[in-house]
Amino acid sequence: MFRLFPREEKFFDLFEHQGANIVAAARALETLTLDYPNAKTHAQAIEDLEHAGDTLTHELVRRLNTTFITPIDREDIYALSSRLDDVLDLIDAVADRLLLYKIAAPTEGCMAMAKIIVRAAEETDRAVHCLRDLSAFYHKHCVEVNRLENEADRLLRDQLAALFEGRVDTIEVIKWKELYETMEEVTDRCEDVVNVIEGIVLKMA
């Protein structure tokens, strides 16, 4: 019966497009930290990518609800589209809060975290591209995302320790604590994405 109905391959196109949005947003965030005088311009670019990501997520859900035969299980399609959307939302949240909190300038820790986010986004995107053909290379990218998440977690602890040890205004401590935690959470959500991908590949292999 399943041979009578072609699988809808458009899902893979949408996932890969979302992965590209995440990489673009992550790179824009890093650029924002390095080119802070033009932060508003870079933040707007990230917001535009987040809106584009929302459109893709809605399209994924629409296709999920109207497609008879899906290339992977429906619950996995929904889970992956949601996790990818979470990554974009958090990158946008970081950019938004940097402006909202009127941060004078990004710290070295902030710029270092942004670099980790870019690398995690790139590895996540590579893992997404492994889905179409169920490539065994997904595992390499999953391991690297996990390593980067651990690196971000260590950096978060170091930055929080420095905040509480230094003589910094209490309000600034609160601002930076939330910013660092939100940046680290981006890598957590990247790890969620590759965990879903790993589950799909193992199930379908």
Solvent accessible surface area in square Angstrom, and as a share of the most:
residue,aa,sasa,rsa
1,M,149,0.66
2,F,147,0.61
3,R,243,0.89
4,L,141,0.70
5,F,82,0.34
6,P,120,0.75
7,R,112,0.41
8,E,49,0.22
9,E,70,0.32
10,K,77,0.32
11,F,0,0.00
12,F,5,0.02
13,D,61,0.32
14,L,11,0.06
15,F,1,0.00
16,E,31,0.14
17,H,98,0.44
18,Q,0,0.00
19,G,0,0.00
20,A,52,0.40
21,N,10,0.05
22,I,1,0.01
23,V,12,0.07
24,A,41,0.32
25,A,0,0.00
26,A,0,0.00
27,R,125,0.45
28,A,17,0.13
29,L,0,0.00
30,E,33,0.15
31,T,57,0.33
32,L,0,0.00
33,T,5,0.03
34,L,105,0.52
35,D,47,0.24
36,Y,35,0.13
37,P,126,0.79
38,N,77,0.40
39,A,6,0.04
40,K,157,0.66
41,T,94,0.54
42,H,33,0.15
43,A,11,0.08
44,Q,91,0.41
45,A,44,0.34
46,I,0,0.00
47,E,68,0.31
48,D,75,0.39
49,L,39,0.19
50,E,19,0.08
51,H,99,0.44
52,A,43,0.33
53,G,0,0.00
54,D,43,0.22
55,T,90,0.52
56,L,17,0.08
57,T,21,0.12
58,H,129,0.58
59,E,44,0.20
60,L,1,0.01
61,V,48,0.27
62,R,120,0.44
63,R,51,0.19
64,L,18,0.09
65,N,114,0.59
66,T,96,0.56
67,T,21,0.12
68,F,124,0.52
69,I,20,0.10
70,T,23,0.13
71,P,3,0.02
72,I,7,0.03
73,D,54,0.28
74,R,97,0.35
75,E,111,0.50
76,D,20,0.10
77,I,1,0.00
78,Y,122,0.47
79,A,23,0.18
80,L,0,0.00
81,S,2,0.01
82,S,28,0.18
83,R,82,0.30
84,L,0,0.00
85,D,24,0.12
86,D,50,0.26
87,V,0,0.00
88,L,1,0.00
89,D,54,0.28
90,L,29,0.14
91,I,0,0.00
92,D,29,0.15
93,A,22,0.17
94,V,0,0.00
95,A,1,0.01
96,D,78,0.41
97,R,68,0.25
98,L,0,0.00
99,L,57,0.29
100,L,121,0.60
101,Y,44,0.17
102,K,172,0.73
103,I,10,0.05
104,A,100,0.78
105,A,59,0.46
106,P,17,0.11
107,T,48,0.28
108,E,138,0.62
109,G,4,0.04
110,C,0,0.00
111,M,42,0.19
112,A,37,0.29
113,M,0,0.00
114,A,0,0.00
115,K,94,0.40
116,I,6,0.03
117,I,0,0.00
118,V,14,0.08
119,R,92,0.34
120,A,0,0.00
121,A,0,0.00
122,E,35,0.16
123,E,22,0.10
124,T,1,0.00
125,D,25,0.13
126,R,110,0.40
127,A,0,0.00
128,V,2,0.01
129,H,93,0.42
130,C,9,0.05
131,L,2,0.01
132,R,83,0.30
133,D,117,0.61
134,L,59,0.29
135,S,31,0.20
136,A,86,0.67
137,F,143,0.60
138,Y,19,0.07
139,H,98,0.44
140,K,134,0.57
141,H,19,0.09
142,C,12,0.07
143,V,82,0.47
144,E,47,0.21
145,V,0,0.00
146,N,65,0.33
147,R,101,0.37
148,L,0,0.00
149,E,21,0.09
150,N,63,0.32
151,E,42,0.19
152,A,0,0.00
153,D,45,0.23
154,R,119,0.43
155,L,30,0.15
156,L,19,0.09
157,R,133,0.49
158,D,90,0.47
159,Q,39,0.17
160,L,31,0.15
161,A,49,0.38
162,A,59,0.46
163,L,19,0.10
164,F,127,0.53
165,E,145,0.65
166,G,37,0.36
167,R,253,0.92
168,V,66,0.38
169,D,87,0.45
170,T,96,0.56
171,I,98,0.50
172,E,58,0.26
173,V,20,0.11
174,I,100,0.51
175,K,42,0.18
176,W,15,0.05
177,K,74,0.32
178,E,63,0.28
179,L,0,0.00
180,Y,5,0.02
181,E,63,0.28
182,T,6,0.04
183,M,0,0.00
184,E,12,0.06
185,E,64,0.29
186,V,0,0.00
187,T,0,0.00
188,D,34,0.18
189,R,55,0.20
190,C,0,0.00
191,E,33,0.15
192,D,39,0.20
193,V,0,0.00
194,V,2,0.01
195,N,81,0.42
196,V,27,0.16
197,I,0,0.00
198,E,52,0.23
199,G,36,0.35
200,I,1,0.00
201,V,6,0.03
202,L,114,0.57
203,K,108,0.46
204,M,70,0.31
205,A,106,0.83
